[in-house]
Amino acid sequence: MNRQYKARIYVTLRPSVLDPAGVAVESGVGQLGIANVKQVRIGKYIELMLTAADENQASEQLDRICDQLLANPVIENYRFDLDEVQVQLGVST
């Protein structure tokens, strides 16, 4: 029987890659008069639901989705959290 999973995916630039958006935010924070914020990095957060036979299959599918679609593996890292969702009467909780 297939199970439903909720994935929370985090995509960030590799530490060696310049982050112009992060630099801009850090500068803006400084302009607000807040001087104790450093090394701002901007990333992406994605949520999705998927159905799979088990957690291992869901993880494998997510690795493929992230590696081939959501992240650029040359300049970005990704990680994800995966939680099984209980389904009752066709409604997820």
N, C-alpha and C positions, 0 to 999 in steps of 0.2 A: 504494500500500500504506500502511495506517495505521501510525503509530508510537506508542509508548507514552512518556508523559512523567510525571515526578514534579515536582510543584509544591510549593514552600515559600512560604507566604503569611504576611505580617506585617501586622497591622492595628494602628494606633496612633491615639490621640486627636490631633486637630490641636493645634498648640502653643497656640492661643488658648483651648482648652477646659480648664476646671478638671478635675483628675484626683484625686478624693477617695481612691481606692485608692493612688495614688502618694504622696499626702500621708501616709496612714496608714503605709505602709511606711517612708517617710523618718523619720517620728516613731519607729517601732519600732527602726530602725537606731540612731537617737540614744539611745534607751533602753538599747541594748546597749553604749553607751559609745563608739560609733564616730561621730566628729564630722565626718569628711571626705567624707560622702556627701550630695549635694544634687541637686535637680531629678529625683526619681524619677518615671518615667512607666510605667504598666502597659499592656500591650497583649495581643493574641492572636496565637498562632502556629498555623497550620493546615497540614497536609500532605495532599495528595491525588494520586491517579494519574488520568490521563486519556489517552484515545486520540484522535489527530487525524492528519490527512493530513500536516501539517508544523508546524514551530514557530510560524509566523505564525498559523495557525488555532488552535493551542493557546493562544497568547497572547490572541487575540481572545476565545476562550471564557472564559479566566480573568478577563479584564477584566470581562466581563458577570457572571460568578459573583460576583466581589468587589464590584462596584458595586451589584448588585441583591440580593445575599443576605448576604454575609459582613461587609460594612462599611456603616456609615451615612455616606454621603458628606457629609452636613451637618456632622458632628462628627469624622469619622475619615478618616485617610489609609490607603492600602494600597500595598504593593509585593509583588512576588513574584520568586522565582528559579525557573527552569524548566530541567530537565535531561532529555535523552532517556535512556531506560532501554533497555539491550540485553536482548532477550528470546531465550532459547534453550530449545527443547523445551517451550514453554509456561510456563517459569519465568522470572520477572524477576530480574535480578541487579543 
